[in-house]
Amino acid sequence: MRYKNQMWVEDLPNGKYKYCERYTDTKGKIRKKVSVTLDKNSSRAQNEASRLLYNKIDAKLEKKNKKLKMSKTK
C-alpha cells in the first residue's frame, strides 16, 4: 500500500541528485526514509525516481510482512 507522501530532492556535492521519500512501517508507528540517487533533476528523472522509490518501499514492506508471518507460524 502506498501512502500519499511527498518526494523531495537533495542536491549532492558531486553534482548528482538524491530523491527521498518517507513511508510508514507495517506497525504504523515507525516512519522510515528511502532514497535513490540519479544524475539529473528533469521531469523524466523525477518520474523514474518515483517509480524506483515505490518499488523499494513495496519490497521492504513485503519483506517485513513475510518475516512477521514466519514468526507467527513458529
MOSULGI-V652705 format. One record per pair of residues at least 12 apart in sequence whose ideal C-beta (glycine too) atoms are under 8 Angstrom apart, sorted by the first residue. I is the first residue (numbers start at 1). J is the second residue. D is the distance in whole Angstrom. If there is no record, write none. Layout:
I&J&D + I&J&D
//
This chain:
1&61&8 + 2&54&6 + 2&57&7 + 2&58&8 + 3&23&6 + 3&24&6 + 5&21&5 + 5&22&5 + 5&23&6 + 6&21&7 + 7&19&6 + 7&20&7 + 7&21&5 + 7&46&8 + 7&49&7 + 7&50&6 + 7&53&6 + 8&20&6 + 8&21&8 + 9&41&6 + 9&46&8 + 12&37&7 + 15&39&8 + 16&37&5 + 16&38&7 + 16&39&6 + 17&37&7 + 17&38&6 + 17&39&7 + 17&40&7 + 17&41&5 + 17&45&7 + 18&35&5 + 18&36&8 + 18&37&5 + 19&35&6 + 19&36&5 + 19&37&8 + 19&38&7 + 19&46&7 + 19&49&4 + 19&50&8 + 19&52&8 + 19&53&6 + 20&33&6 + 20&34&7 + 20&35&4 + 21&33&7 + 21&34&6 + 21&35&8 + 21&53&5 + 21&57&7 + 22&34&8 + 23&57&5 + 23&60&8 + 23&61&8 + 25&61&8 + 25&64&7 + 26&61&6 + 26&64&5 + 26&65&6 + 26&68&7 + 32&60&8 + 34&53&6 + 34&56&5 + 34&57&6 + 34&60&7 + 35&53&8 + 36&49&5 + 36&52&5 + 36&53&6 + 36&56&7
//
